[in-house]
Amino acid sequence: MSGVRPGPAASRGTTASRGSRGGTGARPGGTRGAGRTAGEERALTSVAAGDRFRGEDPAHTPRLWHVTLSVSGARAPLPEVRRALEQLAHDHPFLLTSRYADDHAEIRYWEEARDLHDAAAVALRLWGEHRQTAGLPPWEIVGLEVIDRATYHQRIAAGYGPAPATPVGVHPF
C-alpha cells in the first residue's frame, strides 16, 4: 500500500472525497492517502451519469460502452449454467443478454465508464469476482469486445455487429 500514511483518520479531519482516486497522485486539498491508517480500506464512492470532478473537461465524463464477454471451459450441466447466469443477472441487473451452452457462454451488457480501459477492466473482473456468489462454472474468459455507444448504433444501422441476437434475459445458444 504505497502512499498510505499512518495515523487515525479522525485526527486529520479528512474523509474520502469524490476527487480521491487513491494511490496514484496527490489528493485535492491534501496529501496522497492522508486520513487512512495502514491497512484501512479507502471508502469508495460512485459517480452518477454526467457528474464531473472539479477541473475535468466533458471528454473525461462517464460514457456508455457495450460489452460482450465470452467465456469457455469444461462441460457443465445446462440447468446449473442457466441458474448461475440467472443469479448473475439478478445480482447485477445491468446484464442485458446471456446466451449459454454446456461449455461456453456470452454475456452482453452496457457499462458506464470514463474510457474503454475502465470498461474493459470491469468486464475482465466480472466473471471471476462473481463465480462464487452466482455459482458460475470455472470457465476462463476467451473473448472481450468493448465498443462505444455510437459504434454500437452504427453497426446496428448498417445491419451488422452485435445485433441483439436474443431478447433480454438468459437463453441457450
LINDA-V643579 format. One record per residue. N is the residue number from 1. SS is DSSP state (hx for helix, st for strand, lp for the rest). PHI is phi as a letter, one per 30 degrees, with the letter a starting at -180 (* if undefined). PSI is psi in whole degrees, -180 to 180 (* if undefined). Layout:
N SS PHI PSI
N SS PHI PSI
This chain:
1 lp * 78
2 lp d 145
3 lp i 4
4 lp c 125
5 lp c 134
6 lp d 156
7 lp k 146
8 lp d 140
9 hx d -40
10 hx d -34
11 hx d -23
12 hx c -14
13 lp i 24
14 lp c 156
15 lp b 167
16 lp d 129
17 lp c 166
18 lp d -23
19 lp d -6
20 lp d 126
21 lp c -5
22 lp i 122
23 lp i -16
24 lp c -6
25 lp a 178
26 lp d 145
27 lp d 147
28 lp e 128
29 lp i 14
30 lp a -175
31 lp c 161
32 lp e 127
33 lp i 1
34 lp d 142
35 lp j -2
36 lp b 145
37 lp c 162
38 lp e 130
39 lp i -13
40 lp d 134
41 lp d 147
42 lp d 139
43 lp d 132
44 lp c 142
45 lp b 153
46 lp c 162
47 lp c 118
48 lp d 156
49 lp e 129
50 lp i -13
51 lp d 146
52 lp b 150
53 lp d 156
54 lp e 134
55 lp i -3
56 lp d 144
57 lp c 163
58 hx e -22
59 hx d -18
60 hx c 12
61 lp d 159
62 lp e 144
63 st b 166
64 st c 136
65 st b 133
66 st d 124
67 st c 133
68 st b 116
69 st c 125
70 st c 133
71 st b 155
72 st a 156
73 lp l -160
74 lp d 151
75 lp e 143
76 lp b 152
77 lp e 130
78 hx e -43
79 hx d -34
80 hx d -40
81 hx d -47
82 hx d -46
83 hx d -42
84 hx d -43
85 hx d -36
86 hx d -39
87 hx d -42
88 hx d -44
89 hx d -36
90 hx d -44
91 hx d -32
92 lp b 85
93 lp d -1
94 lp d -17
95 st d 132
96 st c -56
97 st b 136
98 st b 130
99 st c 145
100 st b 159
101 lp b -175
102 lp d -10
103 lp b 6
104 st a 162
105 st a 161
106 st b 132
107 st b 132
108 st b 137
109 st a 169
110 st c 136
111 st b 137
112 st c 123
113 st a 160
114 lp d -36
115 lp a 176
116 hx d -39
117 hx e -44
118 hx d -44
119 hx d -41
120 hx d -39
121 hx d -43
122 hx d -44
123 hx d -41
124 hx d -21
125 hx c -19
126 hx e -55
127 hx d -50
128 hx d -40
129 hx d -24
130 hx c 7
131 hx e -46
132 hx d -52
133 hx d -35
134 hx c -9
135 lp i 34
136 lp d 150
137 lp d 157
138 lp d 54
139 lp d 160
140 st c 157
141 st d 125
142 st c -5
143 st a 147
144 st b 128
145 st b 130
146 st b 119
147 st b 152
148 st d 168
149 hx d -42
150 hx d -43
151 hx d -42
152 hx e -49
153 hx d -32
154 hx d -43
155 hx d -44
156 hx d -46
157 hx d -33
158 hx d -7
159 lp i 16
160 lp b -179
161 lp j -168
162 lp d 63
163 lp d 146
164 lp e 103
165 lp d -28
166 lp b 162
167 lp d 166
168 lp e 137
169 st k -166
170 st c 123
171 st b 149
172 st d 157
173 lp d *
